[in-house]
């Protein structure tokens, strides 16, 4: 953000397919963190809505994916509440340094290597 670069969260809710492929553990999901569920309950929202709101409120463009209509509707319903400064600070501290959707990782099984991160 400091350099004026737009940040986009592609699949900001993670992907259960990474767990199925043994490329991630269920514990990698921020959706199951006690802090996340606590903040979600405080605002009467789902953990997914809190993650998306955190992304938008911290200046990122978020692009969630779902094939379920009720989740599509839920994902859009993030503008009727705001996270307070303490929520933002606590949620930001959940960073585990994990990145998903990195072609450098998932294209290796395709006899290719195309990293997008250092």
C-alpha positions, 0 to 999 in steps of 0.5 A, a space after each residue: 500500500 505504501 507504494 501505491 500498489 493495489 493489493 488483491 486478495 484472490 481466494 481470501 477465504 482459502 481453499 479447502 482443495 489445498 487440504 484435500 491435496 495435502 498442500 495445507 492443513 485445516 489448521 491453516 484456515 483463519 476461519 477456525 481461529 477462536 479469535 475469528 469466531 469471537 469477532 464474528 459473534 461480536 458482530 453477528 456475522 460469519 467468520 468468512 464475512 469478518 475475513 472479507 471485511 478485514 480485507 476491504 477495511 485494510 484497503 485490499 480488493 477481495 475476490 472470494 469464490 463460491 459456487 453456493 448461492 447462499 455464500 455468494 449472498 453472504 460474501 456480499 453482505 460485508 458493508 453493513 458493519 465495521 471492524 474496530 481498531 482492536 479487531 483490525 489489529 488482532 486479526 492482522 496478527 493472525 498472519 501465518 506467512 502462508 500463501 496459497 494460489 502460488 503457481 510456483 507451488 501448484 504447477 510443479 505437478 504439471 512439470 512447470 515452475 512459475 513462482 510469483 513470490 520471492 
